[in-house]
Amino acid sequence: MNKIYNFSPGPSKINEGVIKEVQKSIENYKDTGKSVLEISHRSKDFEEILEGINQNFQTLFGLPDNFKVLLLQGGATFQNSLIPLNIGIENSIGCLVNGTWGQKTYEDFSKIKKETVLYDAKNQPLDTFFNSDFDEFNKVDYLHITSNETIEGIQLKNFNKLNHNKLFIDMSSDFGSYKFDFDNINYIYAGAQKNMGIPGVTVCLIKDSFLIGDENPSYLNLKKLTNSGSVLNTPPTFSIYVMKLVTEWMIRSGGLEYFEEKSKRQSGLLYDFIDNNSSQVNCKVDKNYRSNSNVVFSFIKDTDNENFIKLSSENGIIGVNGHRSVGGIRVSLFNSIDDEMFEYFMDFFKQFLIENK
């Protein structure tokens, strides 16, 4: 079988060393004679996995003492119901929307809290909102943002500069790819299937003061879920185990500093190449907000988009087609995309442009 180079927007490629460790554990977990697929979420084995993840998150992210780690099911979409049901009846929330996923969050929030405030960044410069003089955010108690819009290729890398001190951040597609501080963050959530593992588990980092308590049913009660230590009910044990292995691999690789440098370098080289070949390809994203995780562009000649995707697949490069809603090309540079993979793609990209001038 020819080697496959997976640049999919998710589920993303998993490091080969992690896959080998998973394979061993499926057959025999730590010489226990049973598979990791069989371990109980109430067992000592699983308790050690959860403890390992908490330690790894502390090492990677430097979690403040007043933040808890919660591992849930339901993906980021479940959060669109969980969050507005847990902010308190008396509190208000706003959504800074700069792309498709933020728009979906706003629409879902609005069904639960009719007074959800929209800050629409799709039709005006994002710089408008990243300004200390912008005081409209003060009208809401909480502010939600999507740090990386995978479809549009827009990333809010400087969200700590927003003029609000209680942010909710959907970091599903760039969580684990750069360092950030927690000064104005209240709650972060992220599906694991981009940088942190496989589908099935969502990471939530929660500030203690946000756990205000409510009368929601159990699986919609954020305080009860968090206080349970991620085992209120049966969690996705296998996905959580894979996350533990992925976080261990991340630490061995050099931590967030390494992945941030890699992400900036790879995306920078790709953006520079696109910009230097503007007669054939075009990236319309504002340079100040171009995503390091998802590089979105299109060919000037429309038929080249289809040909590029077809030839990519024939050369073992998969997952580079743009989202069906926008078309074009999307190259996802998540943590597992090493330099060998990236260079292979760039060589193919350069040759394609030469042959299609």
C-alpha positions in Angstrom: 0.0 0.0 0.0 1.3 3.5 -0.9 1.9 5.9 2.0 -1.0 8.2 2.8 -0.5 11.8 3.8 -3.6 12.9 5.7 -4.2 16.6 5.8 -7.9 16.2 6.8 -9.6 18.9 9.0 -10.6 16.1 11.3 -10.5 13.5 12.5 -6.9 14.3 11.9 -3.8 12.1 11.5 -2.5 10.4 14.7 1.2 10.0 15.4 2.4 6.5 14.4 4.0 5.9 17.8 0.7 6.6 19.5 -1.1 4.2 17.2 1.4 1.4 17.9 0.9 1.9 21.7 -2.9 1.8 21.2 -2.6 -1.4 19.2 -0.6 -3.1 22.0 -3.1 -1.9 24.7 -6.1 -3.1 22.7 -4.6 -6.6 22.9 -3.2 -6.5 26.4 -3.3 -3.3 28.6 -0.3 -3.0 30.8 0.1 -6.8 31.0 -3.3 -7.1 32.8 -4.5 -9.7 30.4 -7.4 -7.6 29.3 -7.9 -5.0 26.6 -8.0 -1.3 27.2 -11.4 -1.5 25.6 -12.6 -3.5 28.6 -11.5 -1.4 31.5 -14.1 0.0 33.8 -14.5 3.7 34.3 -14.7 2.9 38.0 -11.4 1.0 38.1 -8.0 1.9 39.4 -6.7 1.6 35.9 -9.0 4.3 34.6 -8.4 6.5 37.6 -4.7 6.4 36.8 -5.5 7.4 33.2 -7.5 10.4 34.4 -4.8 11.4 36.8 -2.3 11.2 34.0 -4.3 13.5 31.8 -4.7 16.0 34.6 -0.9 16.0 35.1 -0.2 16.3 31.4 -2.6 19.2 31.0 -0.8 20.9 33.9 2.5 20.4 32.2 1.3 21.5 28.7 -1.0 24.4 29.6 0.2 25.5 33.0 -3.4 25.4 34.3 -4.1 27.9 37.1 -5.1 26.4 40.5 -8.6 27.7 40.0 -9.3 25.7 36.8 -10.7 22.2 36.6 -10.4 19.6 33.8 -13.7 18.0 32.6 -13.9 15.3 29.9 -17.3 15.0 28.2 -19.0 13.4 25.2 -21.1 15.2 22.7 -18.5 17.3 20.9 -18.5 21.1 20.6 -22.1 21.0 19.5 -23.3 19.7 22.8 -21.7 22.7 24.4 -24.1 24.9 22.5 -26.8 23.6 24.9 -24.7 23.0 28.0 -23.3 26.5 28.2 -26.4 28.7 28.0 -28.2 26.4 30.5 -25.4 27.0 33.1 -24.8 30.7 33.0 -27.7 31.6 35.3 -31.0 33.1 34.4 -30.0 36.5 35.5 -26.8 36.6 33.4 -26.4 37.6 29.7 -24.1 36.3 27.0 -22.9 37.6 23.7 -21.3 35.8 20.7 -18.5 37.3 18.6 -19.2 35.6 15.3 -16.5 35.5 12.6 -17.4 32.3 10.8 -19.6 29.2 10.3 -19.1 27.5 13.7 -19.5 30.7 15.7 -22.7 31.4 13.8 -24.1 28.0 14.7 -23.2 28.5 18.3 -25.0 31.9 18.3 -28.1 30.3 16.7 -28.2 27.5 19.3 -27.6 29.9 22.3 -30.4 32.1 21.0 -32.9 29.2 21.2 -32.2 28.9 24.9 -31.4 32.5 25.9 -33.5 34.7 23.6 -31.5 37.8 24.5 -28.2 36.5 23.3 -26.2 39.4 21.8 -24.6 39.1 18.4 -21.4 40.8 17.6 -21.1 40.2 13.9 -17.5 40.1 12.7 -18.3 38.4 9.4 -19.1 41.7 7.6 -16.7 44.1 9.3 -13.0 44.1 10.2 -12.1 42.0 13.2 -9.8 44.8 14.3 -12.9 46.6 15.3 -13.4 44.2 18.2 -9.7 43.8 19.2 -9.5 47.3 20.5 -9.3 48.4 24.1 -11.7 51.2 23.3 -14.5 48.8 22.1 -16.7 48.8 25.1 -19.8 47.1 23.6 -18.7 43.8 25.2 -19.4 45.3 28.6 -23.1 45.0 27.9 -22.9 41.2 28.5 -21.8 39.1 31.5 -20.1 36.5 29.3 -18.7 36.5 25.8 -18.3 33.5 23.5 -15.8 33.3 20.7 -14.5 30.6 18.3 -10.8 30.8 18.2 -10.3 29.1 14.9 -12.9 28.9 12.1 -11.9 25.8 10.1 -14.1 26.5 7.1 -13.1 30.1 6.5 -9.4 29.7 7.7 -9.7 32.5 10.3 -7.9 32.4 13.7 -8.2 34.7 16.6 -4.8 34.2 18.0 -4.9 37.3 20.2 -8.2 36.6 22.0 -6.6 37.7 25.3 -6.7 41.3 23.9 -10.5 41.3 23.8 -12.0 43.8 26.2 -13.9 41.3 28.3 -12.9 39.3 31.4 -15.2 36.3 31.1 -14.6 34.5 27.8 -16.0 31.2 26.7 -13.8 29.9 23.9 -14.5 27.1 21.4 -10.9 26.0 20.7 -11.8 22.7 19.0 -9.5 23.2 16.1 -6.5 24.9 17.6 -6.4 23.7 21.2 -3.0 22.4 22.0 -1.2 24.2 19.2 0.0 27.3 21.0 0.4 28.8 24.5 -2.0 31.3 26.0 -2.7 32.8 29.3 -5.9 32.4 31.3 -6.4 36.0 32.5 -9.7 36.7 30.9 -10.9 33.1 30.3 -13.8 31.5 32.1 -14.3 28.3 30.1 -12.6 26.5 27.2 -13.8 23.5 25.3 -12.4 21.5 22.5 -13.2 18.3 20.6 -10.2 16.0 20.7 -10.1 15.0 17.1 -7.9 17.8 15.7 -4.8 18.0 17.9 -5.6 16.0 21.0 -6.7 12.6 20.0 -9.7 10.9 18.4 -13.5 11.6 18.2 -15.6 10.8 21.3 -14.2 13.1 24.0 -14.4 16.8 24.5 -11.9 18.7 26.8 -13.4 21.4 29.1 -11.2 23.7 31.2 -13.4 25.5 33.7 -12.8 28.3 36.1 -14.1 27.5 39.6 -16.1 30.6 39.8 -18.1 29.7 36.8 -19.5 26.6 38.6 -22.4 28.5 40.0 -24.8 25.6 40.4 -28.3 25.2 39.0 -31.2 22.8 38.8 -30.4 21.3 35.4 -30.8 17.5 34.9 -27.5 15.6 35.6 -25.9 15.7 32.2 -26.8 19.3 31.7 -25.5 20.3 35.1 -22.0 21.6 34.6 -21.2 21.8 38.4 -22.3 18.2 39.0 -20.4 17.0 35.9 -17.2 18.7 37.0 -17.4 17.7 40.7 -17.8 14.1 39.5 -14.3 14.1 38.1 -15.5 13.2 34.6 -17.2 10.0 35.8 -20.8 11.1 36.6 -21.8 8.4 34.0 -19.7 6.1 31.8 -17.3 8.4 29.9 -15.7 7.5 26.5 -12.9 5.5 28.1 -11.1 4.6 24.9 -11.0 8.1 23.5 -9.8 9.4 26.9 -7.0 6.8 26.9 -5.9 7.8 23.5 -5.8 11.4 24.6 -3.5 10.5 27.5 -1.1 8.9 25.0 -1.3 11.9 22.7 -0.6 14.4 25.5 2.4 12.2 26.5 3.7 12.4 22.9 3.2 16.1 22.9 5.3 16.5 26.0 8.0 14.3 24.6 8.0 16.3 21.4 8.7 19.6 23.2 5.3 20.8 24.5 3.2 23.7 23.2 6.4 25.7 22.4 7.4 23.1 19.8 4.0 22.8 18.2 3.5 26.5 18.1 6.8 27.0 16.3 6.0 24.2 13.9 2.5 25.6 13.2 3.8 29.1 12.5 6.6 27.9 10.3 4.7 25.5 8.2 1.7 27.8 7.7 4.0 30.8 7.0 5.8 28.9 4.3 2.5 27.8 2.7 1.0 31.3 2.9 4.1 32.9 1.4 4.1 30.5 -1.5 0.4 31.2 -2.2 1.0 35.0 -2.0 4.0 34.7 -4.3 1.9 32.8 -6.9 -1.2 35.1 -6.9 -1.6 34.7 -10.6 -2.7 31.1 -10.0 -3.9 30.8 -6.4 -5.6 33.2 -4.0 -6.1 33.4 -0.2 -8.7 36.0 0.7 -8.3 35.8 4.4 -7.1 39.0 6.2 -3.3 38.5 6.8 -3.7 39.5 10.5 -6.2 36.6 11.1 -5.0 33.8 8.8 -5.2 30.5 10.6 -2.1 28.5 11.4 -4.2 25.4 11.6 -6.3 25.5 8.4 -4.9 27.2 5.3 -7.8 27.9 3.0 -7.3 29.1 -0.6 -8.5 28.5 -4.1 -7.1 28.4 -7.6 -7.9 31.3 -9.9 -8.8 28.9 -12.6 -11.8 27.0 -11.1 -11.2 23.7 -12.8 -7.7 23.6 -11.2 -9.4 23.1 -7.8 -11.0 19.8 -8.9 -7.8 18.7 -10.7 -5.7 19.5 -7.6 -7.9 17.4 -5.3 -7.9 14.5 -7.8 -4.2 14.5 -8.4 -3.5 15.0 -4.7 -5.4 11.8 -3.9 -3.6 9.9 -6.7 -0.3 11.0 -5.0 -1.4 9.9 -1.5 -2.5 13.3 -0.2 -6.0 13.2 1.2 -8.3 15.6 3.0 -7.3 18.8 1.1 -10.7 19.6 -0.4 -12.4 22.7 0.9 -15.6 22.5 2.9 -18.6 21.8 0.8 -20.1 25.2 1.6 -17.2 27.2 0.2 -15.3 24.8 -2.1 -11.6 25.4 -3.0 -8.7 23.9 -1.1 -8.1 23.5 2.7 -4.8 22.2 4.1 -5.0 21.4 7.8 -1.7 21.6 9.6 -2.5 20.0 13.0 0.1 18.9 15.5 0.6 15.5 13.8 1.7 17.0 10.5 5.4 16.6 10.6 8.0 18.3 8.4 8.3 15.2 6.1 4.6 15.3 5.4 4.6 19.0 4.9 7.5 19.0 2.5 5.9 16.2 0.5 2.8 18.3 0.1 4.8 21.5 -0.8 6.8 19.6 -3.5 3.5 18.4 -5.0 1.9 21.8 -4.8 4.9 23.5 -6.5 5.0 20.9 -9.3 1.2 21.3 -9.9 1.6 25.0 -10.4 4.5 24.5 -12.8 2.5 22.0 -14.9 -0.7 24.1 -14.9 0.7 27.5 -15.8 
